[in-house]
Amino acid sequence: MSKIELLSPAGDFRSLNSAIKAGADAVYFGLKEFNMRDSAKNFSIKDLDEINKICGEKIKKYLTLNTIIFDNELKNLEKIIKKIRGKVDAVICWDLSVIELCRKYKVPFHISTQASVSNSEAAKFYKKLGAKRIILARELNLKQIKEISKIIPVEIFIHGAMCVAVSGRCFTSQFLHNKSANRGKCRHPCRKSYKIIDSEGNELKLENNKVMSAKDLCTLPFIEKLKASGISSFKIEGRNREPEYVYQVTLIYRKALDKKINKKEIQQSIKELKQVYNRDFSNGFYFKTPTADDFTNSEHGSQQKTKKFIGKVFHYWKKSGVAGIKICAGELKLGDEILVIGNSTFFRTKIKSMEIENKKIKEVKKSQEVGIALPYCRKNDEVYAVVEKTNLK
């Protein structure tokens, strides 16, 4: 069986670095334009050189140009494709204008899930156009995926947010907020709670008033079946997610791809996945059409842990392995778990030693400067306390 690619999201440099440190084989990201995650920080064309430097030769880089395109944007689109040629491994797209320009400038392209490819004939059509890979429609089951994978390399989503609309092509945000999901500007009205009230004011009592909010996809319980299905790439959704989410999810699926994990390991991994952002978990469409049980009760996430900003690194002493941290908010104690994040830094650790003016201390509070024994970090890296969500004040 050929090696399956693990593909992770990168909404900014922090997420890019966390994906690579967790073991991603490839990353996908967007520019400021023509990108289905317009609210992510995203990148500029000038950033591509730095992205290539970080990724090196081993990590594949896929650029999303996956919105609908209008006539007045074609010239700018062509300029972008000319500039990114040779700097990415493929463009993820579905609008035929993007496909045609990729063909013109010999830029490899993958067909986005936005194209809703759900049958063999559509797969053959895009293969004839020159597509190197197809990211299949989210509505396919495992049997259907196996058949299409015999025609062309396919990519599927294995973890992350699910949309109530067909392959994400939703108009609700456009109608309510004049912000088109198909232009990457979705305001996610589906995640809100709703009441059903008739013209006389009678309200229908609902067991769950999150009537459009789907649970997140989690394929870990049946990952071995996916691994044996001829799929080329496993994709994690989450370009709007925080670096710790990208790291944790990538790390767990990296382990699952590298070896066969048993039931106990799966249960433990799911516990770890629940610590970072999630809306509870569903099997998606892989075995059957989702039911009412696949809608979440959560509006702001069911994650068990979150991060709380504490301060910033102002200096790092390499010889002693100590970081100087200015406490801007809250407090820290020995044994607390912290997260240190920067454009090139990402790690979680527990505090084992703290000093102020060469004196050992057990806790530190706002406005104090403290030395903490930490792995290498950089000036202005941000320090967060990892806390139980219920304990966040």
C-alpha positions as a Markdown table, in Angstrom:
| # | Residue | x | y | z |
|---|---|---|---|---|
| 1 | Met | 0.0 | 0.0 | 0.0 |
| 2 | Ser | 1.4 | 3.4 | -1.0 |
| 3 | Lys | 2.0 | 6.0 | 1.6 |
| 4 | Ile | -1.1 | 8.1 | 2.4 |
| 5 | Glu | -0.4 | 11.8 | 2.6 |
| 6 | Leu | -1.5 | 13.6 | 5.8 |
| 7 | Leu | -2.6 | 17.1 | 4.8 |
| 8 | Ser | -3.0 | 19.8 | 7.4 |
| 9 | Pro | -4.5 | 23.4 | 7.4 |
| 10 | Ala | -2.4 | 26.5 | 7.7 |
| 11 | Gly | -4.3 | 29.7 | 8.2 |
| 12 | Asp | -1.1 | 31.6 | 9.2 |
| 13 | Phe | 2.6 | 31.0 | 9.9 |
| 14 | Arg | 1.9 | 29.8 | 13.4 |
| 15 | Ser | -0.5 | 27.1 | 12.2 |
| 16 | Leu | 2.0 | 26.2 | 9.4 |
| 17 | Asn | 4.8 | 25.6 | 11.9 |
| 18 | Ser | 2.5 | 23.6 | 14.3 |
| 19 | Ala | 1.4 | 21.4 | 11.4 |
| 20 | Ile | 4.9 | 20.6 | 10.4 |
| 21 | Lys | 6.1 | 20.0 | 13.9 |
| 22 | Ala | 3.2 | 17.5 | 14.4 |
| 23 | Gly | 4.2 | 15.5 | 11.4 |
| 24 | Ala | 2.1 | 16.8 | 8.4 |
| 25 | Asp | 3.2 | 15.6 | 5.0 |
| 26 | Ala | 1.6 | 18.6 | 3.3 |
| 27 | Val | -0.1 | 21.8 | 4.1 |
| 28 | Tyr | -2.8 | 23.8 | 2.3 |
| 29 | Phe | -3.3 | 27.6 | 2.7 |
| 30 | Gly | -4.9 | 30.6 | 1.0 |
| 31 | Leu | -3.9 | 34.0 | -0.1 |
| 32 | Lys | -5.8 | 37.2 | 0.7 |
| 33 | Glu | -7.9 | 36.7 | -2.4 |
| 34 | Phe | -10.0 | 33.9 | -4.0 |
| 35 | Asn | -9.9 | 31.9 | -0.8 |
| 36 | Met | -12.8 | 30.0 | 0.9 |
| 37 | Arg | -11.5 | 31.0 | 4.3 |
| 38 | Asp | -11.4 | 34.7 | 3.9 |
| 39 | Ser | -11.6 | 35.2 | 7.7 |
| 40 | Ala | -8.4 | 33.4 | 8.3 |
| 41 | Lys | -5.2 | 35.5 | 8.5 |
| 42 | Asn | -3.9 | 33.9 | 5.3 |
| 43 | Phe | -0.8 | 34.8 | 3.3 |
| 44 | Ser | 0.5 | 37.1 | 0.6 |
| 45 | Ile | 2.4 | 36.1 | -2.5 |
| 46 | Lys | 5.5 | 37.5 | -0.9 |
| 47 | Asp | 5.1 | 35.0 | 1.9 |
| 48 | Leu | 5.6 | 32.1 | -0.5 |
| 49 | Asp | 9.4 | 32.2 | -0.4 |
| 50 | Glu | 9.3 | 32.0 | 3.4 |
| 51 | Ile | 6.7 | 29.2 | 3.3 |
| 52 | Asn | 9.0 | 27.2 | 0.9 |
| 53 | Lys | 11.9 | 27.8 | 3.2 |
| 54 | Ile | 9.9 | 26.5 | 6.2 |
| 55 | Cys | 8.5 | 23.5 | 4.3 |
| 56 | Gly | 11.7 | 22.5 | 2.6 |
| 57 | Glu | 11.6 | 19.8 | -0.1 |
| 58 | Lys | 9.7 | 17.2 | 2.0 |
| 59 | Ile | 6.5 | 19.1 | 2.8 |
| 60 | Lys | 4.1 | 19.6 | -0.1 |
| 61 | Lys | 2.4 | 23.0 | -0.4 |
| 62 | Tyr | -1.1 | 23.4 | -1.9 |
| 63 | Leu | -2.7 | 26.9 | -2.6 |
| 64 | Thr | -6.4 | 27.3 | -2.4 |
| 65 | Leu | -7.9 | 29.4 | -5.2 |
| 66 | Asn | -11.3 | 27.9 | -4.6 |
| 67 | Thr | -14.0 | 30.6 | -4.6 |
| 68 | Ile | -16.3 | 31.5 | -7.5 |
| 69 | Ile | -14.6 | 34.0 | -9.9 |
| 70 | Phe | -16.3 | 37.0 | -11.6 |
| 71 | Asp | -15.3 | 38.5 | -15.0 |
| 72 | Asn | -13.8 | 41.7 | -13.4 |
| 73 | Glu | -11.4 | 39.5 | -11.4 |
| 74 | Leu | -9.9 | 37.4 | -14.3 |
| 75 | Lys | -6.9 | 39.7 | -14.9 |
| 76 | Asn | -5.9 | 39.7 | -11.3 |
| 77 | Leu | -6.4 | 36.0 | -11.1 |
| 78 | Glu | -4.1 | 35.5 | -14.0 |
| 79 | Lys | -1.4 | 37.6 | -12.4 |
| 80 | Ile | -1.6 | 35.6 | -9.3 |
| 81 | Ile | -1.3 | 32.2 | -11.1 |
| 82 | Lys | 1.7 | 33.5 | -13.0 |
| 83 | Lys | 3.4 | 34.7 | -9.8 |
| 84 | Ile | 2.8 | 31.4 | -7.9 |
| 85 | Arg | 4.1 | 29.2 | -10.6 |
| 86 | Gly | 6.9 | 27.0 | -9.3 |
| 87 | Lys | 6.3 | 28.1 | -5.7 |
| 88 | Val | 3.5 | 25.7 | -4.9 |
| 89 | Asp | 3.0 | 22.0 | -5.6 |
| 90 | Ala | -0.6 | 22.4 | -6.7 |
| 91 | Val | -3.5 | 24.8 | -6.8 |
| 92 | Ile | -6.8 | 23.7 | -5.2 |
| 93 | Cys | -9.6 | 25.0 | -7.4 |
| 94 | Trp | -12.9 | 24.2 | -9.1 |
| 95 | Asp | -13.9 | 27.3 | -11.1 |
| 96 | Leu | -13.1 | 26.5 | -14.8 |
| 97 | Ser | -11.4 | 29.9 | -15.2 |
| 98 | Val | -8.8 | 28.9 | -12.6 |
| 99 | Ile | -8.5 | 25.4 | -14.2 |
| 100 | Glu | -7.9 | 26.9 | -17.6 |
| 101 | Leu | -5.3 | 29.4 | -16.3 |
| 102 | Cys | -3.5 | 26.6 | -14.4 |
| 103 | Arg | -3.4 | 24.6 | -17.7 |
| 104 | Lys | -2.1 | 27.7 | -19.6 |
| 105 | Tyr | 0.8 | 28.3 | -17.2 |
| 106 | Lys | 1.4 | 24.6 | -16.5 |
| 107 | Val | 0.5 | 24.8 | -12.8 |
| 108 | Pro | -0.6 | 21.4 | -11.3 |
| 109 | Phe | -4.2 | 21.6 | -10.0 |
| 110 | His | -6.4 | 19.6 | -7.7 |
| 111 | Ile | -10.2 | 19.8 | -7.9 |
| 112 | Ser | -11.8 | 21.3 | -4.8 |
| 113 | Thr | -14.6 | 19.6 | -2.9 |
| 114 | Gln | -16.6 | 22.7 | -3.9 |
| 115 | Ala | -17.0 | 21.0 | -7.3 |
| 116 | Ser | -19.0 | 18.2 | -5.6 |
| 117 | Val | -17.4 | 15.4 | -7.6 |
| 118 | Ser | -19.5 | 12.4 | -6.6 |
| 119 | Asn | -19.4 | 10.0 | -9.5 |
| 120 | Ser | -16.9 | 8.2 | -11.9 |
| 121 | Glu | -17.9 | 10.2 | -15.0 |
| 122 | Ala | -17.2 | 13.5 | -13.3 |
| 123 | Ala | -13.9 | 12.1 | -12.1 |
| 124 | Lys | -13.0 | 11.1 | -15.7 |
| 125 | Phe | -13.9 | 14.5 | -17.0 |
| 126 | Tyr | -11.6 | 16.3 | -14.6 |
| 127 | Lys | -8.8 | 13.8 | -15.2 |
| 128 | Lys | -9.0 | 14.6 | -19.0 |
| 129 | Leu | -8.7 | 18.3 | -18.1 |
| 130 | Gly | -5.4 | 17.5 | -16.4 |
| 131 | Ala | -6.4 | 17.4 | -12.7 |
| 132 | Lys | -3.8 | 15.5 | -10.6 |
| 133 | Arg | -6.2 | 14.8 | -7.8 |
| 134 | Ile | -9.8 | 15.3 | -6.8 |
| 135 | Ile | -11.0 | 16.3 | -3.3 |
| 136 | Leu | -14.3 | 14.4 | -3.3 |
| 137 | Ala | -17.8 | 15.6 | -2.3 |
| 138 | Arg | -18.4 | 15.3 | 1.4 |
| 139 | Glu | -21.6 | 13.3 | 0.7 |
| 140 | Leu | -19.9 | 10.1 | -0.5 |
| 141 | Asn | -19.8 | 6.8 | 1.4 |
| 142 | Leu | -16.8 | 4.6 | 1.6 |
| 143 | Lys | -17.9 | 2.2 | -1.1 |
| 144 | Gln | -18.4 | 5.1 | -3.6 |
| 145 | Ile | -15.0 | 6.6 | -2.7 |
| 146 | Lys | -13.3 | 3.3 | -3.4 |
| 147 | Glu | -14.7 | 3.2 | -6.9 |
| 148 | Ile | -13.6 | 6.7 | -7.8 |
| 149 | Ser | -10.1 | 6.2 | -6.4 |
| 150 | Lys | -9.5 | 3.6 | -9.1 |
| 151 | Ile | -9.8 | 6.4 | -11.7 |
| 152 | Ile | -7.8 | 9.2 | -10.2 |
| 153 | Pro | -6.0 | 10.0 | -6.9 |
| 154 | Val | -8.5 | 11.2 | -4.4 |
| 155 | Glu | -8.4 | 13.2 | -1.2 |
| 156 | Ile | -11.0 | 13.1 | 1.6 |
| 157 | Phe | -11.6 | 15.0 | 4.8 |
| 158 | Ile | -10.9 | 12.9 | 7.9 |
| 159 | His | -11.5 | 15.5 | 10.7 |
| 160 | Gly | -13.1 | 18.9 | 11.3 |
| 161 | Ala | -16.1 | 21.0 | 10.7 |
| 162 | Met | -19.0 | 19.7 | 8.6 |
| 163 | Cys | -21.4 | 22.1 | 6.8 |
| 164 | Val | -25.2 | 21.5 | 6.7 |
| 165 | Ala | -25.1 | 22.5 | 3.0 |
| 166 | Val | -24.2 | 20.3 | 0.0 |
| 167 | Ser | -20.4 | 20.3 | 0.0 |
| 168 | Gly | -20.5 | 23.7 | 1.6 |
| 169 | Arg | -22.4 | 25.5 | -1.2 |
| 170 | Cys | -24.6 | 27.5 | 1.1 |
| 171 | Phe | -26.6 | 30.7 | 0.6 |
| 172 | Thr | -27.8 | 31.4 | 4.1 |
| 173 | Ser | -25.0 | 33.8 | 5.0 |
| 174 | Gln | -25.5 | 35.6 | 1.7 |
| 175 | Phe | -29.3 | 36.0 | 2.3 |
| 176 | Leu | -29.0 | 37.1 | 6.0 |
| 177 | His | -25.7 | 39.1 | 6.0 |
| 178 | Asn | -24.8 | 39.7 | 2.4 |
| 179 | Lys | -21.6 | 37.7 | 3.0 |
| 180 | Ser | -21.3 | 34.9 | 0.5 |
| 181 | Ala | -20.0 | 31.5 | 1.7 |
| 182 | Asn | -19.0 | 30.8 | -1.9 |
| 183 | Arg | -16.6 | 33.8 | -1.7 |
| 184 | Gly | -15.1 | 32.6 | 1.6 |
| 185 | Lys | -17.0 | 35.1 | 3.8 |
| 186 | Cys | -19.5 | 32.9 | 5.6 |
| 187 | Arg | -20.8 | 34.3 | 8.9 |
| 188 | His | -21.9 | 30.8 | 10.0 |
| 189 | Pro | -25.5 | 31.5 | 10.8 |
| 190 | Cys | -26.1 | 27.7 | 10.9 |
| 191 | Arg | -24.2 | 27.5 | 14.2 |
| 192 | Lys | -26.7 | 29.6 | 16.0 |
| 193 | Ser | -29.8 | 28.6 | 18.1 |
| 194 | Tyr | -33.2 | 29.0 | 16.5 |
| 195 | Lys | -36.8 | 29.1 | 17.6 |
| 196 | Ile | -39.8 | 28.0 | 15.5 |
| 197 | Ile | -42.7 | 30.3 | 16.1 |
| 198 | Asp | -45.9 | 30.5 | 14.1 |
| 199 | Ser | -47.8 | 33.6 | 13.0 |
| 200 | Glu | -49.9 | 33.5 | 16.2 |
| 201 | Gly | -46.9 | 33.4 | 18.4 |
| 202 | Asn | -47.0 | 29.7 | 19.3 |
| 203 | Glu | -43.5 | 28.3 | 19.8 |
| 204 | Leu | -42.6 | 24.7 | 18.8 |
| 205 | Lys | -40.5 | 23.2 | 21.6 |
| 206 | Leu | -37.4 | 21.6 | 20.2 |
| 207 | Glu | -35.1 | 19.0 | 21.9 |
| 208 | Asn | -32.2 | 20.7 | 20.1 |
| 209 | Asn | -32.5 | 24.2 | 18.7 |
| 210 | Lys | -29.2 | 24.0 | 16.9 |
| 211 | Val | -31.3 | 22.9 | 13.9 |
| 212 | Met | -28.6 | 23.4 | 11.2 |
| 213 | Ser | -25.3 | 22.9 | 13.2 |
| 214 | Ala | -23.6 | 19.7 | 12.2 |
| 215 | Lys | -21.2 | 17.9 | 14.5 |
| 216 | Asp | -17.5 | 17.8 | 13.5 |
| 217 | Leu | -16.3 | 14.9 | 11.5 |
| 218 | Cys | -14.0 | 12.4 | 13.3 |
| 219 | Thr | -12.8 | 9.3 | 11.4 |
| 220 | Leu | -10.4 | 7.9 | 14.0 |
| 221 | Pro | -12.7 | 5.0 | 15.1 |
| 222 | Phe | -12.7 | 3.7 | 11.5 |
| 223 | Ile | -9.3 | 5.0 | 10.3 |
| 224 | Glu | -8.1 | 1.5 | 9.3 |
| 225 | Lys | -11.0 | 1.1 | 6.8 |
| 226 | Leu | -10.1 | 4.4 | 5.3 |
| 227 | Lys | -6.4 | 3.4 | 5.0 |
| 228 | Ala | -7.4 | 0.3 | 3.1 |
| 229 | Ser | -9.6 | 2.2 | 0.6 |
| 230 | Gly | -7.1 | 3.4 | -2.0 |
| 231 | Ile | -7.3 | 7.1 | -0.8 |
| 232 | Ser | -4.2 | 9.2 | -1.6 |
| 233 | Ser | -4.6 | 12.0 | 0.9 |
| 234 | Phe | -6.2 | 12.5 | 4.3 |
| 235 | Lys | -7.2 | 16.1 | 4.9 |
| 236 | Ile | -7.8 | 17.9 | 8.2 |
| 237 | Glu | -10.2 | 20.8 | 8.0 |
| 238 | Gly | -9.4 | 23.9 | 10.1 |
| 239 | Arg | -7.7 | 27.0 | 8.4 |
| 240 | Asn | -9.7 | 29.1 | 10.9 |
| 241 | Arg | -8.5 | 27.0 | 13.9 |
| 242 | Glu | -5.8 | 27.9 | 16.4 |
| 243 | Pro | -2.3 | 26.5 | 16.1 |
| 244 | Glu | -2.9 | 24.2 | 19.1 |
| 245 | Tyr | -5.8 | 22.6 | 17.3 |
| 246 | Val | -3.8 | 22.1 | 14.2 |
| 247 | Tyr | -0.9 | 20.6 | 16.2 |
| 248 | Gln | -3.1 | 18.2 | 18.3 |
| 249 | Val | -5.2 | 16.9 | 15.5 |
| 250 | Thr | -2.3 | 16.5 | 13.1 |
| 251 | Leu | -0.2 | 14.7 | 15.8 |
| 252 | Ile | -3.0 | 12.2 | 16.6 |
| 253 | Tyr | -3.7 | 11.3 | 13.0 |
| 254 | Arg | 0.0 | 11.1 | 12.3 |
| 255 | Lys | 0.2 | 8.3 | 14.9 |
| 256 | Ala | -2.9 | 6.6 | 13.4 |
| 257 | Leu | -1.4 | 6.7 | 9.9 |
| 258 | Asp | 2.0 | 5.4 | 11.0 |
| 259 | Lys | 0.7 | 2.3 | 12.7 |
| 260 | Lys | -2.4 | 0.3 | 13.4 |
| 261 | Ile | -3.9 | 1.7 | 16.6 |
| 262 | Asn | -6.0 | -0.5 | 18.9 |
| 263 | Lys | -9.3 | 0.3 | 20.6 |
| 264 | Lys | -7.7 | 1.5 | 23.8 |
| 265 | Glu | -5.4 | 3.9 | 21.8 |
| 266 | Ile | -8.4 | 5.1 | 19.8 |
| 267 | Gln | -10.3 | 5.9 | 22.9 |
| 268 | Gln | -7.4 | 7.8 | 24.4 |
| 269 | Ser | -6.8 | 9.7 | 21.2 |
| 270 | Ile | -10.5 | 10.8 | 21.0 |
| 271 | Lys | -10.1 | 12.1 | 24.6 |
| 272 | Glu | -7.2 | 14.1 | 23.4 |
| 273 | Leu | -9.1 | 15.4 | 20.4 |
| 274 | Lys | -11.9 | 16.5 | 22.7 |
| 275 | Gln | -9.4 | 18.8 | 24.6 |
| 276 | Val | -9.2 | 21.1 | 21.5 |
| 277 | Tyr | -12.0 | 22.8 | 19.7 |
| 278 | Asn | -14.8 | 20.5 | 18.6 |
| 279 | Arg | -18.6 | 20.4 | 18.3 |
| 280 | Asp | -18.8 | 16.8 | 19.3 |
| 281 | Phe | -18.1 | 14.1 | 16.8 |
| 282 | Ser | -19.8 | 12.4 | 13.9 |
| 283 | Asn | -18.9 | 9.7 | 11.3 |
| 284 | Gly | -20.1 | 12.0 | 8.5 |
| 285 | Phe | -21.4 | 10.2 | 5.4 |
| 286 | Tyr | -18.8 | 7.4 | 5.3 |
| 287 | Phe | -21.3 | 4.6 | 6.3 |
| 288 | Lys | -24.7 | 6.2 | 6.1 |
| 289 | Thr | -26.5 | 9.5 | 5.7 |
| 290 | Pro | -26.3 | 11.6 | 8.9 |
| 291 | Thr | -29.4 | 11.7 | 11.1 |
| 292 | Ala | -30.7 | 14.1 | 13.8 |
| 293 | Asp | -28.1 | 12.6 | 16.1 |
| 294 | Asp | -25.4 | 14.2 | 14.0 |
| 295 | Phe | -26.4 | 17.7 | 14.9 |
| 296 | Thr | -24.6 | 19.3 | 17.8 |
| 297 | Asn | -26.0 | 21.0 | 21.0 |
| 298 | Ser | -22.9 | 23.2 | 21.2 |
| 299 | Glu | -22.7 | 26.8 | 19.9 |
| 300 | His | -19.2 | 27.7 | 21.1 |
| 301 | Gly | -17.5 | 24.3 | 21.0 |
| 302 | Ser | -17.4 | 21.3 | 23.3 |
| 303 | Gln | -13.7 | 21.4 | 23.9 |
| 304 | Gln | -12.6 | 20.5 | 27.4 |
| 305 | Lys | -9.5 | 22.7 | 27.5 |
| 306 | Thr | -8.7 | 26.2 | 26.2 |
| 307 | Lys | -5.9 | 28.7 | 26.5 |
| 308 | Lys | -5.7 | 31.9 | 28.6 |
| 309 | Phe | -3.2 | 34.6 | 27.6 |
| 310 | Ile | -0.5 | 35.2 | 30.3 |
| 311 | Gly | 2.3 | 37.2 | 28.9 |
| 312 | Lys | 5.2 | 37.4 | 26.4 |
| 313 | Val | 8.8 | 36.3 | 26.3 |
| 314 | Phe | 11.2 | 39.3 | 26.5 |
| 315 | His | 14.5 | 37.3 | 26.5 |
| 316 | Tyr | 15.9 | 33.8 | 26.2 |
| 317 | Trp | 19.2 | 32.7 | 27.8 |
| 318 | Lys | 20.4 | 29.8 | 25.7 |
| 319 | Lys | 23.1 | 28.7 | 28.1 |
| 320 | Ser | 20.8 | 28.2 | 31.0 |
| 321 | Gly | 17.7 | 27.3 | 28.9 |
| 322 | Val | 15.6 | 30.0 | 30.7 |
| 323 | Ala | 13.0 | 32.3 | 29.2 |
| 324 | Gly | 12.3 | 35.7 | 30.7 |
| 325 | Ile | 8.5 | 36.3 | 30.7 |
| 326 | Lys | 6.6 | 39.4 | 31.4 |
| 327 | Ile | 3.3 | 38.5 | 33.1 |
| 328 | Cys | 0.6 | 40.6 | 31.5 |
| 329 | Ala | -2.5 | 38.9 | 32.9 |
| 330 | Gly | -3.5 | 36.2 | 35.3 |
| 331 | Glu | -0.9 | 34.1 | 37.2 |
| 332 | Leu | 1.2 | 31.0 | 36.9 |
| 333 | Lys | 2.1 | 28.3 | 39.4 |
| 334 | Leu | 4.6 | 25.5 | 39.4 |
| 335 | Gly | 3.1 | 22.5 | 37.6 |
| 336 | Asp | 0.8 | 24.6 | 35.4 |
| 337 | Glu | 0.7 | 23.6 | 31.8 |
| 338 | Ile | 1.6 | 26.4 | 29.3 |
| 339 | Leu | 1.5 | 26.9 | 25.6 |
| 340 | Val | 4.2 | 29.0 | 23.9 |
| 341 | Ile | 3.4 | 30.3 | 20.4 |
| 342 | Gly | 5.2 | 32.4 | 17.9 |
| 343 | Asn | 5.6 | 32.6 | 14.1 |
| 344 | Ser | 8.4 | 30.0 | 14.5 |
| 345 | Thr | 7.6 | 28.6 | 17.9 |
| 346 | Phe | 5.1 | 26.1 | 19.2 |
| 347 | Phe | 5.3 | 23.8 | 22.2 |
| 348 | Arg | 3.3 | 22.8 | 25.3 |
| 349 | Thr | 5.0 | 22.0 | 28.6 |
| 350 | Lys | 4.6 | 22.0 | 32.4 |
| 351 | Ile | 6.4 | 24.5 | 34.5 |
| 352 | Lys | 9.0 | 22.8 | 36.6 |
| 353 | Ser | 11.1 | 25.8 | 37.7 |
| 354 | Met | 10.6 | 29.5 | 38.2 |
| 355 | Glu | 12.9 | 32.2 | 39.5 |
| 356 | Ile | 12.8 | 36.0 | 40.3 |
| 357 | Glu | 16.2 | 37.6 | 40.9 |
| 358 | Asn | 17.8 | 34.2 | 41.3 |
| 359 | Lys | 15.3 | 33.1 | 44.0 |
| 360 | Lys | 13.1 | 30.0 | 43.5 |
| 361 | Ile | 9.4 | 30.8 | 43.6 |
| 362 | Lys | 6.2 | 28.8 | 43.4 |
| 363 | Glu | 3.9 | 31.3 | 41.7 |
| 364 | Val | 4.0 | 34.6 | 39.8 |
| 365 | Lys | 1.3 | 37.2 | 39.2 |
| 366 | Lys | 0.5 | 40.1 | 36.8 |
| 367 | Ser | 3.1 | 42.7 | 36.2 |
| 368 | Gln | 6.0 | 40.6 | 37.4 |
| 369 | Glu | 8.9 | 39.4 | 35.3 |
| 370 | Val | 10.0 | 35.8 | 35.8 |
| 371 | Gly | 12.5 | 33.3 | 34.5 |
| 372 | Ile | 11.1 | 29.9 | 33.6 |
| 373 | Ala | 13.1 | 26.9 | 32.4 |
| 374 | Leu | 11.7 | 26.3 | 28.9 |
| 375 | Pro | 12.7 | 24.9 | 25.5 |
| 376 | Tyr | 14.1 | 27.4 | 23.1 |
| 377 | Cys | 11.8 | 30.3 | 22.4 |
| 378 | Arg | 12.0 | 33.8 | 20.9 |
| 379 | Lys | 11.4 | 37.4 | 22.0 |
| 380 | Asn | 7.7 | 38.3 | 21.7 |
| 381 | Asp | 6.5 | 34.7 | 21.7 |
| 382 | Glu | 3.2 | 34.6 | 23.5 |
| 383 | Val | 2.7 | 32.5 | 26.6 |
| 384 | Tyr | -0.7 | 31.0 | 27.5 |
| 385 | Ala | -1.9 | 28.9 | 30.4 |
| 386 | Val | -3.7 | 25.7 | 29.3 |
| 387 | Val | -6.9 | 25.6 | 31.5 |
| 388 | Glu | -10.1 | 23.6 | 31.8 |
| 389 | Lys | -12.8 | 25.4 | 29.9 |
| 390 | Thr | -15.0 | 25.4 | 33.0 |
| 391 | Asn | -12.3 | 27.2 | 35.0 |
| 392 | Leu | -11.8 | 30.0 | 32.5 |
| 393 | Lys | -12.6 | 33.4 | 34.1 |
